[in-house]
Amino acid sequence: METSQITDRKWKLVELAGKPVADKINGKEPFLLLQKSDSRYSASGGCNGIGGEFKLQENGRIKFSQGMSTMMACENMEIENGLTKALIAADNYSINGDDLSLNKARMAPLARFKAVK
């Protein structure tokens, strides 16, 4: 599997735990970005910036480590909390065109993203 497909692209969060995610949360677009150069990710669930390190392995396996987060309190924190949990729980991913799914084992996707053009 090509790792270039998943890294250095901005992924917009569109679904979390099977539920659609609004276009904007607290006026911000929820996203995930995996930087290949330093194996770090940055993400937002619409409030704080979250980030840390990730490892890509063979066969679509991925591992995120809990990293830093800014500590603002926002009105709607459910998406951010859910995204943080999904990243830490995910152990594999699949890409289909411009769609990215983060998964745990063979269960339904924890989070789904669309590539931002």
N, C-alpha and C positions, 0 to 999 in steps of 0.2 A: 504493500500500500504506500502510495506517495505521501510523505509527510508534508510536502510543499502545499498540498491541498488544504491542510488545516491551519498551517502557520502563516503568519504575516498577512492575515485577512481579518477584517472586522466582521464579526458574527453578531447579528441582532437577535436577541432573545425573543422567540415567538410563542413558546409553550413551556410551561413548567408543571411537572407532575400531571400531565394530561390536560391541563387547563390553558386556554389561550391567554397570552400576556398582552396587555394594552400597548399601543404604539409608544406611548410616553408614560412614564411613572414619575410623578412629581415634576413633570416638565422635561424629563431627561429620557433619552433612549437607552433601554437596558441592552448591554452588549458584552461580548467576550472577545479578547484579542490575545493570541498566543504568539509571542515574539521568538522566532527561531534562534536569533543570534545569541541571546543569553538565557534561553529556556525559562522565561518569565511570562506570566500572564497578567493581564489587567482586565478588570470587568467592572460592571456597575449594574445594580438592580434598581437604579433610578434614584439613589440617594448618595451613598458613600462610594468612593473608589475602593475596590478590593483588588488584591493581587498577591502573587506568590510565585512559586516555581512549579513547573510541570515537567513530567518525563513522558516521552513517547517511546513505546516499545513495539516489537513486531506484532503483526496480526491485529492492528487497531487497538492495542492496549494503551491506556493513558492513566497517569496518576497526577493528581493535583495536591500540592502541599498548602496548608493554611498559611497565609502570609499576612501582610499588613492590611489594615482597613482604616479609612478615616472614620471618625466616631460621631458624625452628626446624627441627630435624631430627626427623622422626617415623619410626615403623616402616615405614608404608606410604606411599611417596612416588610410586608409579607413576601413580596417578590424578592427583595434583596436577601432576606433570611433564607428563603427557599433556594435561591441561586447558590448561595454560599454552601448550603448543605448538599446540593446536587453536585457541585464541583468536587467536594471532599469525598462524596460517596461513589462517584463515577469511577469505573475501572476499564471501560472501553468506549470507543466511539465509532460511528459510521457516518460516511458522507455519501450523499446521493445528489449529484449535481451541485446545486447551491444550498442544499439542506444538510445540516450537521445535527446529529443526535448524540447526546452523552448518555451512556447507559451503565447500569450495574448488572453484571451477570447477563442473564437472558430476559430480564424483566422489561416492562414497557419503558420507553425512554424517560429519564429523569428530567431532561431539558432538551428542547429543540431550538435550533437557530437557523436563520437565513443569512447567506452571505450578503454583505452590503456592497453594492456596486459603486 
